[in-house]
């Protein structure tokens, strides 16, 4: 997966706002969502992101995985994330 090149990103007061230039949709990320987004920007895959965040947060693997997969699915539906070409 990779970030759609039509996405504009701005950080505002600890949160990240994403704007899809193609359709004008906005998407907001909290602090942890921003960390996930930044990991994706660095080319990390879901399993790598999970392992990275497990070292930072006191949570269960399955809980974190479900949350990250859910966020990734939402970003794919909003055309923020696209399949690598």
N, C-alpha and C positions, 0 to 999 in steps of 0.2 A: 504494500500500500504506500501511497505517497500523497502529498498535499497537492490539491488542485492549484494550478498556477494562477487561476482567476480569483484566489482568495487573498484579501487584504487583512492583515492582522495588526491590532493595536492593543497594548496593555494599558488598562485604566484602573488605577487604585487596586492593584493586586489581582485583577481579573483580566482575562483576555477576551476581546470582542473580535469576531471573525465576520467579514463581509464578503459575500459571494458576488463578484462584479457581474456575473452572467444574469442572475435573477434578482439581485437586491436583497436576498435573505441575510439576516443577521443571526449569529450563533454566539452564545456567551459561555465562557468556561470559568469555573472557580479556580482557586489556587492549585488543587490537585489535578484538575482537568487541564490546566495550563502545563503542568509538569508532563502529563501524558502527551499532550500536543507537541511539546518541545522534544520529547524522546522520539516521536514519529518523525519530526523534522530532521533529527539526527540519523534517521534511517534504521532505528531500532524496530524489531518485530515485537509482537504482543508478549511473548514469553520473556524476552529481555526486559521489557518495560516492567512486567510483574516482578521479576527478580530484583530489579533496581529499586522499585518502590517498597518492596518487602523489607529492605534494609533500613528504610527511613520511617516506616509507619508500623505501629503495633496493630496488625490485623491478620486475619487468616488468609491463607493462599487462595482458597476458593472464593471468599468474599471479594478480595481484590480483583481476581480474575473476572468474576461476573461483572463487577463495576466497570472495569476497563473494556471488556467485550461489549457491554451495553453502550458505553460512550462511543466506541469505534463504530458500532452499528448506526448510531444516531448521526455521526459525522458522515458516514457513507451515504445515508439516506438524504442528507442535506447537500450532497455532492462536494463536501469539503475534502474528503478522502476519496481517492480513486485508485484503481488497480495500477500497479507499475506496468509501464509499457515497454 
